[in-house]
Amino acid sequence: MGQLRRGGALAAVLGLLLAATASAPAAANSGPRYRNPASAGFADTFADPVIVRGEDGFWYAYGTTDPLREGERTFHRVPTARSADLVDWTYVGDAFGADQRPPYAAPGAGYWAPDVRRVDGRWVMYVTVTDTTASAEGGDFAIGAATAPTPTGPWTFADQPVVAPRPGGGGGWLWTIDPSQFTDVDGRHYLYYGSYYGGVSVTELSPDGLRAVGEPTLVAIDNKFEGSYVLRHDGWYWLFASTANCCAGPATGYSVHVGRSRSPGGPFVDRHGVSLTASRAGGTPVLTQNGNRWIGTGHNGFLTDLSGQDWIVYHALDRADPYLDEPFGINERPMLLDRLDWIDGWPTVNAGAGPSDGTRPAPVTTGQVDERFDSTLAGWTATAGDWRIADGRLTGGGALSSRTTVGGDVRAEADLRLTGAESAGLTLAGRVQVRVDVAGGRLVARDGARTASGPLPAGLDPADRHHLAVEVRGRQLVAELSPARLGDQLAVVSLRLDRPVPGRVGLTATGGTADFDNVSVARLNRPARHAVPEPRVGGLLPAFSDEFTDGLAPDWRWVRPDPAATVSAGTLRWPVQDADLVGAGNTASVLLRDAPTGDYVVETKVTLDLGEQTVRNHQQAGLVAYVHDDRFARLAQVAIWNTRQVEYGHELPFAGQPGYGGNIVGAPATTTWLRLAHRLDPAGGEHEFRAGSSRDGRTWTWGGVWTFPADTTPRIGLVAHGGAEPAVTAAFDYLRFHR
């Protein structure tokens, strides 16, 4: 989104999270390398990025309206970059000219969070228009659309917004931002959009993709999610969404969470079955900061390389350089790219290790067969029919075979248009066929007598460009037809093969002509099978722990004592204070004790009945790692407007004033278990605290890492503050340290 402002064994385990090569599949450890930020060659900041592959075989990246370089101070209107390999990028201009805007946009409107797709035979860019003519006061966001024949334009705005500004029930305008388009297997188009004020909704689109039709459906609750992206994988619909503050400088805790559904309209639920629309909203972390240089890792896009490996593109902040120019100005959010793995059926970045910093295996963007048909048919043999090259693509009918054989598991793919053919597609080893059957309306896979097929969307225009991908792993074949290889499947088919096949690819078209382009065969990726281990709790450290059986242990110390806090019957009961630690006020009490040296895990169990749906800002209770009033990390279940969240907030001094931001760690219950896993960074001695939460004390959700300088000595404590009305008391069962 744009820049909106709103209020021992353990060491080895956590060390895995920071390793530059954590859980990299063995097959990916050789070949080209890359290093984040991916956009460093052309931009210091490139927020809200998405990437598509064009007809010319190049990859194109789009970012939000911001200056590209420090000191430039010129806002770009959807800056666009191009790359042949997803590693080296070149800025190729802005999507829109200085005076180019749709009729409903106010002068000076910015364009945020572009999403670029293939819809109805052309490229469509969905974009947030930050200021429209609907209101003189501003804040009247809308979702606009522009169309183009190529990924670099020329772009032409549609005259009307796809989603117009929406008045908010509580005043102002709902945040109609962060569009993301999706096409389903039945050919229907959808648009996801929205943010904290109003939540994330989905609406169906007209066949041309330029108008919202029907009634929108809320798929993610307000005050928690934005920056949505939906894809279809393994029969599920996956809603990726970012949460917390995108732009809090050195305290930005933005992160990506996910829920899944059997329908594009939801309901989407997380790994523990908690809905993303519940007041205690769910969301399984996919990408969150891990203690290296990158914080605020969010607002993602998606792509698949030629080996079939999925990747997540997103922005993040360097915590040592969080602003583009002056402090507390534009947040500097370069584009990052990392591996997206599917482990136990759920997506996670770098097998759970999080954002990478350091040299890593690059995406596969060139196959052993890699044909753009720019000039000749060298390397190909026509076995039937007539084939020719025209306008940078192959046109013909009959059969054509590559002379290159790729052994083992393979992925073959092609861009395909059936300009007159009744059927066209790919062959492997001369015997396995995957073809788009226009007459039958199906995607068909065949291996001798073995056949499998799936329906094509009723409205599919075979003359439009589509992407066909075929993966063979052992004897299992999976084929997918999509508009532009962005996770929106039009048809999927699986077939058990008679025997494995070598990767000699062929092209076939019957009953007329077809166009082929960007044909490739590459070794299929070797997926990560195991996630990096989560922090584990070792033996209890009784000398540092307190079960609250006989008053407070003598090692506790108060910052601003609160006589209302009492201990009896094994429970610390603490009425939530009308006070806080954030900002310059520093009126809240903190109950502290020294932490053990080295690595440890500290845990508490807190009961706090915050109800649901009602507004009771910002009552909370939980753990705190505390240096002083302006440097702490607070893990608490908290009421934020109508939601109940587990927030891992961080305040630290920067440029002469405190900055505060948060990271979200799971969904709370009335009773919630909280953990902080402490690790000393062996390189520089920094204190790293990773947060975890649980609704039952057994299954845990682990979130982001906040750090403290090596020359500080954080103590561990408890807090209960944020607002006195309505009266509520937090009950802590214990504080336990483990090593």
N, C-alpha and C positions, 0 to 999 in steps of 0.2 A: 504494500500500500504506500501512499505518499506520506509525508511527514505530518501526522496529526498528533497533537499533544493531549494526554489525558493521564487524569489522575489514577612386616613379615609376609604372610600369605596374602594379606590384603594389599600390601604394596605391589606384589607381583600381579595380582588380579587387576588392580586399577592401572598399573603401568601399561597393561595391554591396551587400555583405552587411548593412550597417548602415542602409541607406537605408530610411526608413519606407514608401516606395512602390515598393520593388524589384520589378520584373517584374510589376506589377499589370496584368492584361488591360485593354486600352483601354476596353472597354465598362463596366468597373467603376469608372472614375475619377470618375463623377458619381453623385449620389444620396446616400442616408443614409450617415453615417460612424459609426465606433465607435473606441474605444481600449481597449487592454488595461490593467489586468485587467478582464475582463468582469464579474466578481463584485464590483467595488468598491462598487457602490451598496448592497449588503446584507451583505457579509462581507469581513473582512480575510484570512481563510483559508477555502478551499473545495476540499480536496484530493480527488484521484481522481474527477474529475467525469465524468458522462455526461449526455446530453441526449436527450429524446424529444419528439415532437410528439403532443399529446393529441387526442381526438375533438373538443374544443372549439376547435381551431386554435391554442391556446397551446403554447408550448414550456416544458418542465419540466426542470430541472437537479437532480441529486442529488449529494451529496458525502459524504465519510467523516466518522465521528464525531470532532468537534473543537469547541471554542468557535468562534463565528463572528467575534467581535470581540476586539481587544486589551483586556485588563482584565476581560473578561466572566467567564472561568474556569468557564463552564457548558458541559458537553459535550452536543452535540446528537446525537440518535439518527437519523442520516441526514437532515440538513437538506435541505429542498426549496425551490426557487425557481421562479418563473414569469415568463415574458416573452412579449410579443406580437410582438417584433421581434428577439430575440436580442441586443439592445443594452441595454435597460433592464430590470433584473431586480428582483423583489420576493420577499422571503422569505415563504413561505406556511405554514411550520410544519415539524415533524419527522415523519418517516414513522411513528415508533414512540413510544408514551408511555413515561414513566419506568419504569413497572412492567411493560411489555410485553416479553416475551421468549419464545422457544420453550422447550419442556420440557427440552431437552438443554443449554440455556445456563446457565452459572453466574451467580450474582448479580454484577452489575457488569460483565458482558461488554459490550464495545464492538462496533460494527458498522462495518466498513471496506469501502471500494471497492464500492459498489453498482453493479449492472448491471440495467437495467430494460428489459423486452422484452414483446412480445405473443406469448403462447403459449397455444394451446388456447382461444382466444376471450376471454382476460382478460389483465390486466397481471400480470407476474411479476417480482418483485425478487429477484435473487440477491445475497447479501451475505456477507462474511466475518464469522463469529461468533468473536470473539477468545478466548473462554474457555468451555469446556464442562465437563460433569460427568464426562468420560472420565478426568480426572486431577486430583488435588489439587494438583499442582505447577504447573499452568498451562501455557501454550504449546501447548495442544491445540486448534489452530484447526480450524474446520469451515466448510463452505459451507452456508448456510441459504437458504431460499426463503420468500417471502411473496407472497400474491396479493391483488389488489384490482380493483374494477370500473372505477376511474378512476386517472389518474396521481397523484392526491393521496390515494388510499386510499378507504375505510379498508383498511389492510393487515392481513392475517391470516397469521401464521406457519404453515407446515406443521409437523406434529408431529415429523417426523424430518428430519435433515440430508440435503441432496442428496448431499454427499460428507462422510462422517464423518471425525473425526480419524484420522490415519494414523501409526502408530509408525515412527520412523526407524531404519534399520538401524544407524546409528552412535550411537543413543541419542536420547532426546527424541522430539519429534513433527515430522513433515515439515510444512513451511509450506504448509498447505492454505488459501490466500488468493487474493484477486484474481480472482473469477469473471467469466467473459464467455460469454454464451450465443450460439449461432448456429444458424439453421435453414437446411438445405440445399435444393436444388431438388427433391429427392425427398421433402421434408417431414420428414425425420428431424432431430431436435434434438440438439445437442451442447453440452457445457459444457467450456470451457477454464479451467484453474485452476493455481495453483502459483507457486513462487518459488524463491529461491536454494537453499534446503535442500529438495531433492527435484525441482527442475526444473518445467517447465510441461507438464502433461498434458492430454489431451482424452478425454472419455468420452461415450458416447451417453446420451441421456436418454429416459425413458419418454415416451409421447405427451403426457401432461399437463405435462411439463417439470419434475417435482418429484422424480424419483428417477434416480440413476445406474444404468445397466444395462450389462452386458458388462464387458470388461476395459479399463482406461485405457491410452492410448498416450502415450509421451513424445514431445513435439514440439519442445521446446527444453531444452537441457541445464541441469542445476543449476549454481549458483554464477555464473550470468550473466544470466538473464532472469526477469522477472516482469511483472505488469500487462498481460496479453495482451488483444488484441482482434482478432477475425477477421472479415473481410468478403470478399465475392465480387465481383470486378471483372474484366471482359474475359476471362471463362472461367477465371481463376486464383483460388485461395484465398490470401488475404494475411494472414499472422500478424504483427501489430504487437506488439512487446513492449518494455518498458523495461529498461534495464540500468544498472549501477552503483548508487551509494547514493542513495536518495530524500531523505535527511534528514541532511545533513552541514552544515547552516547555510550560511555563506558559501562553503564549498568543495563544495557539492552539484553533482555533474556528471551527474545523471540525464539520460537521453536516450532517444529512441524509435528502434528499429531494426525492420527488416522482412525477412521471407523469404516466398517464395511456393511454392505446391504445386498439383498438379492434383487433390488430394484433401483433404478437411477433416482427414484423419488424417495428413497429411504424406506424405513428408518435405518439409519447408520448407527452401529454399535461398536464399542471397542472390544479389546481382547477379553475383557471380563464381562461382556454383555451389557455394559452401561451405555445408554443412548446418548448421542451427541446433542439431543434436544432436552435432556433432563435438567432440572435445576442444579442438581449435583452432576454436572455434565461429564460424560466420559471422554475418551480420547487416548489412544495408545501412542506414546512417543515414537517417532520415526527418526527424527534428527534433532539433536540438542547439543549444546556446547559441552566440551569435554575437559576444559582446563588448559587447552593450548591457546594460541593467539586469538582464535575465532570465537566471537560471541554473537548473539542475535541471529542465529542461523535459521532463516525462514523464507517464506513466500516462494514456493517451489514451482518448477516446471518438471517435465519428464521427457526422456528420450531413450531409445534403444539403439545400441551400436550394431555393427554388421555381424558381430559374433553372437548376438542375441542377449548381451548383457544390458540390463537396465541401468540408467543413470538418473540422478536427481540434480537439477540445476537450481540454484538458490542464491540469495545474497547473505552476507554476514558482515560484521564489523571487526576490524583489528582493534582489540581493546587498548593497545598502546597508541592508536591513531584513529579515534572514532569519529572525528569531524572533518569535513571537507576543507573548510577554511577556519574561520574563527570558532572557538569553543561554543557549544550550545547553539550552533547554527545547523546547517545541513549535515545530517549523518552520512558518513562515508561508507557506502555499502557496495563493495565490489561483488562481481559474479564469481561464484564457486561451482565446482562440478565434482561429484563424488559418486561412487558405486552404490546402487540401490539393490540390496540383496533381499531375497524372499526366504526366510528361515522359519520352519514350522508353519508355513502358510502366511506369514505376516511380513510386511516390508520393514527393513531397517537399513540404515546407512553404514556401509563398511562393516557389515556383520555386527552392528551395534557399537562400533568404536567411535562413530560420530565424524565430525568434519576433519578433513585431512590437512596437515601442514607438513610439507616435505615432499620429496619426489616420489611419484607413484606410477604404476602402469597406466598408460593412457587408454582411452577408448579405442576400439578397433574400428577404423574408418577406411581400411583398404583390405580387400579380400584377395585370396590366391587367384580367384577370378574377379576382375573389377573392370567392368566394361561400361563406358559412357557412350560408345558408338559415335565418336566425334569425327572419324574419318574412314577407317577401313574395317573389314571383317576378318583381319588377321587373327588367327587363333580359334576360328570357328569353322565348322564344316556344315554345309547345307545338305541334309539328307533327303529333303523333299521340298517342293515349292519354290517360290521366288521371294528373295529378300533384298532389301536395299536400305541404304542410310540416307535419311533426309531430315534436315533441320535438327541435327544432333540426336536423333533417335533411330531405332531400327524399325522398319515397316515391312510386313510381309505376311505370308501364309505358308503353311507346311510345317517343316521341322528343321531345326538348326541345333547343332551340338557344339559345346565347347571342347577343345582338345586338351584342356587341363583337368586332371583328376586330383581331387582332394580326398585323402583317406580319413577314416575315423568319423566322429560325429561332426555334422556340418549344419550350417544355416545358409540357405539360398534365398535370394530375394530379387524382386524386380518391380519397377514401376510399369503399369500395364494399362493400355486402353484398347478396347475391342471396337475398332472403327467399322468393322463389318463382319467380323468372325462370329460364328455361332458358339465357339468354345476356344479358349486360349489359356495358356499357363506355363508351368515349369515341369520339366522331367528330370529325374535323377537316375543315373546308370542305365538309361534307355528303357527302363521297365516301370519305374514308379512315376506316376503322373499326378499332378495337382493342377486342376483347371477350373476356370470360371465358366460354368455352363449356362449360357444366356437362355437357351431354349428351355432348359429344365429349371432355371431359376435357382441353381444350387452351386455351392463350392464342393467339388468332388475330388477325393483322393482315391487312387487305385493302385494296387500292387497285384498284378495278375488277377486272380479270382477274388481277392480281398478288396472290398470297396467300403468307403464311408463318405457321407456327404452331410452338408448342413445348408439350410435355406439362405438365399440371398435376400436382402431387403426388397420389398415389393417395388419400391420406387427407384431402385438402383439404375442409374444410367451407365451402361457398360462403356460408352464412349468417353466418359469422364476418366481422368487419371486416377487410378487406385494403386495401392501398394500390396503386393503379394509376398508373404514370407513363409518359408517352409523350413522347419527344424527337424532334424533326425538325430535322436540320441539312442544309440543301440538299435533296437528294432521298433522304437516308438517314433511315429511321425506326428507332428502337430503343424497345421497350416492355418494361416490367418490372413484375411483380407481386411484392409483398413483404408480410411481416406488418406492418411499421411503419416502412418507409423507412430502415432502419439498415444497409444493405449485405448483408442476408441475403435473397437472391433466391429466390423460389419458382418463377418462370418468366421467361424472357427470350426475346424474339423480335426479329429484325431483318428489315427489308423495304426494298428499293430501290423508291422511289416512281416513278410515271409522270412526275410533275412536282412542283415545290415546292407547298406548300399555305400559304394564309394561316391564321392562328391563331384561326379562329372555332370554338369548341369546342361539341360537342353531347353529350348524354347519351342513351343508348339502353338499353332493356330489352325483351326479347321473351319471350313465353310465360309471363308472370307479372310480379311486382313486384320492384323492387330499391330499396335505399336508397343515396343519394349524399350526401356531405358534403365540406366543404373542397375544393371544386372551384376550380382556379386555372389560369390561362394566363399565362405570363411569357416575356419574351424569354430565349432560351437563352443561357447564359453563353458568353463567348468565352474558351476555355482558354488558359493560358500554354503556349507552344510551346517555349520555350528556358529552360534553367536559367541562373541567374547563373553567371558564369565561376568556375572554381576557380583557386586561386593558380597562377601560372605561374613557372617557373624561368627567370631571365634568365642573363646572362653570369657566368662564374666569377670570383670575387674571390680570386686566388691568394695575396695577402698575408695573408688570414685563414684560408686553407684548409691542410690537411695530408693528404698521401697516405701518411704513415708509411713513407716510403722510406729514411730515414736517421735513425733515432731520432726522438725527439719534437722538434718545432720549438721554438725558444727562447721563443716567446710563451706556452707552456703554463705554468700554475701549479696547484699542488696545494692542496687543502684536506684535511689529514690524509694525507700521502703513503703510497702503497702500493708497497713495493719489489717486490711480486710481479708488477706490471704491467710488461710488456716490449714492445719494438718490434723487429721484424725482418721482412725480406722483404716489406715493404709492409703489415704488419698489426700492430695493437696488440692484444696478447693479455693478458687481464685475468681472472684467476681470480675467480669470484664470491665476494664477501666475506660473512662472517657478521656483517652490520652493516646499518644502515638510517639514513635521514634523517628518518623520520616520528616525530612526537612529540618528547619531550624528550631522547631518547638521543643522536641526532646523532653516531653513531660511524662512519658510512660515509665513505669517501674520495670526493672529487669532483675530477675533472680538468677545469680550466677554461681558457678564453682569452677575451680581449675580443672583443666583437661589433662589427661595423661600425655606424656611425651610420645613422639612417634606416631604410628598409624593406629587408628581405632575406629570403631563404629559406636555411635551413641544413639539411643532409642528412647522414645517416650510413647505412652498411650494416653490420648486425651479425648475426653468426652465433652462436646460442646454442641448444644442443641440450638442450631441457627435456623431451624425450620426450613421451608422451601419457598421459592418464588418471591417472597416479600422482600422489600428493600430494608436493609439494616446495615448500611455501610459504616465502617469497615471492620466490624467485630471479628476478632480472630484470637487464636491461642495456639501455641506450639513451641518449637525449639528455636534457639538463636545461637549463632556463633558470633561472639561480640568482642571487639577491640575497644571501641568507644562509641559514643552516640552517633557519630557520623561515619563509622565503618563497622558494618555488621551484615550478616546474612541470616534472614529470618524465614523459617519453614513453618507454615501455619495453615490450618484450615480457616478460610476467611469468607465472609459474605461480601460479594461485589455486585451491587445492585440486586438483581433477581437470581443470580447464580451463587453457588457455593463451590469454592475451588480450593485446591491445595496450592498455595502460592509460595514460591521460593524467592523472596525479595532480597535485593542487595542494595545497600547504600554505601557510597565511598566518596571521599573528597576528590574533586577534579577541578582544576583551574580556579581555585579559590572558593568553590561552593560545593555543597553536597549534591550528588546525583543519585537517583533511585530508579530501579527498574525491577521487573519480576520475571520469573520462569515458572511455568505451570507443571506440576508433578502429580498426575493422576487425579482421581475423583475422590472427594471425602465422603465419609458417612457421619452419622452422629458421633460415633466413636471411631477415631482414626489413629492409626499407628504411624509414627514419623521416625525417620532415621537420617542422620548425617554421617557419611563415611569420609573420614579424614585421611588424607595422604600427604606426605611431604614429598614434593617434587625433588628427585635426586639431583637434577641438573642445577636448579637455582635455589632450592630450599623453600619455595613457595608452599603455603598451606592451601590445599585443594579440598573443598568440601562438596561431595556429591550428595544429592537429596533423593530420598525414597519415601514412598507412602504406601499404605495398605488399608484396605477396608475390613480385613478380617484377621490381620496379624500373621497370615501365612503366605499369601501371594502378594508380591510387591511390584510396584511400578517405580522405576528409577528414572530420574530426570537429569537436569543439568548440573554443571559444576561452577561454583563461584570460588574465587581465589583471594588470598590475603598475602601481603608481602612477607618475605622471609624474616624481616626484622620485627614482625609483630608477634604477639602471643595471644591468640584468640582463646577466650574462655567460653564455656558452654553454659547455656541457661534456658530459662523458660520465660514466656511472655503471655499476657492475656490483656489485650487492649483494643482500641479502635472505635469505641463508642459504648455509651452506657445505656442507651435506650433501643429496644426494651431490655430490661435487666436480664442477664444470663450469666451463669457461673461455669467456668471451665473446671473440669475435674481431671487431674493428672494422677495416674496410677503409680508411676515410677519414673525414674531416670536411670538408665543402665548403660554402662560403658562395657564394650567388648573388644578384645584384641584377637 
